[in-house]
Amino acid sequence: MKDLYEKFAYDYDEFGAIEEYLGDEKTFLNKIFSEHGVNNILDCACGTGQHLLMLAQSGYNVWGSDYSNSMIEVAHKNLQMRGYNIPLHQCDFRFLEQEFDITFDAIVCLTNSLPHLHTEEDLLTALRSMKNRLNKNGLLVLTQGTTHFTLTLPSIEVVVNRSDFSRVFVKEHNNLFQTIHVLDLFHSPQRLESNQYDIVYRILLDEDYKRLLSQAGYTNIRVYGDYNMNSYNENSWRLIVVAEALPKCR
Ligand SMILES: C[S@@+](CC[C@H](N)C(=O)[O-])C[C@H]1O[C@@H](n2cnc3c(N)ncnc32)[C@H](O)[C@@H]1O
């Protein structure tokens, strides 16, 4: 599998520094984790470490993994700089058991990470691999910005607009896949450069998650449309899934 973030990783945080997450995302995660007595959490698509930092600062024991060695390298630097020494592993989330022999109270896979897998078989393999690394009734949390509503928005979006840098998304989709062409434009005297990264996501919406998660052995599947815990609907800007791992059969 190709690492789409091999080069992108080193500029990824032009979105904003890793502490610049949405405050209501932190409140949401803390609420569901405290309701379930969660202590140990794996972020299995940790990227540059944004959520690891947030969760570690909230007092959880955290582990990170990601398919991309470059993302892991950037996360390592980001976290060390901020005084956190968090175990980080290069690992494909379809095969977590190859890297982890422990299990977790919760696994998170956030911000459009699972949809990097394109086939039903790969998606089920990943969801089962996550389930196998969860303690009894452990929680899986998945989030994404792709929703029924956001798929109707104009195809060009300026996501970062600074005097020295612009990041533009050019989006296209059919029934099954959404492609985001990320255009990075550095336009300062120090750095004059343009880069393009093309990320193809499998479109997974509320009913897809309910079906796949049931098949993979999860229960109590909830789909929210924002971090205030409103139910997902056609006007939602986010799709947030929380599910519990069914206890293993003997
Ligand atoms: C859009 S980024 C999101 C990163 C991070 N979760 C965040 O919220 O900023 C998607 C991440 O998923 C990772 N990823 C994609 N496919 C993966 C796989 N099969 N196993 C593990 N990580 C994967 C990528 O390397 C990338 O770091």
The ligand as an ORCA input file, in Angstrom:
! r2SCAN-3c Opt
* xyz 0 1
  C      -6.498     12.601      7.163
  S      -5.192     11.950      8.122
  C      -5.833     12.132      9.763
  C      -4.770     12.069     10.807
  C      -5.220     12.293     12.255
  N      -6.122     11.256     12.699
  C      -5.858     13.649     12.428
  O      -6.980     13.731     12.929
  O      -5.197     14.663     12.109
  C      -5.384     10.220      7.824
  C      -4.349      9.345      8.509
  O      -4.707      7.966      8.341
  C      -3.514      7.232      8.160
  N      -3.838      5.949      7.517
  C      -4.379      5.750      6.294
  N      -4.521      4.426      6.053
  C      -4.060      3.785      7.161
  C      -3.937      2.405      7.533
  N      -4.324      1.424      6.701
  N      -3.447      2.124      8.758
  C      -3.057      3.105      9.608
  N      -3.127      4.421      9.293
  C      -3.630      4.752      8.088
  C      -2.665      8.150      7.294
  O      -1.305      7.770      7.273
  C      -2.939      9.496      7.947
  O      -2.034      9.761      8.995
*
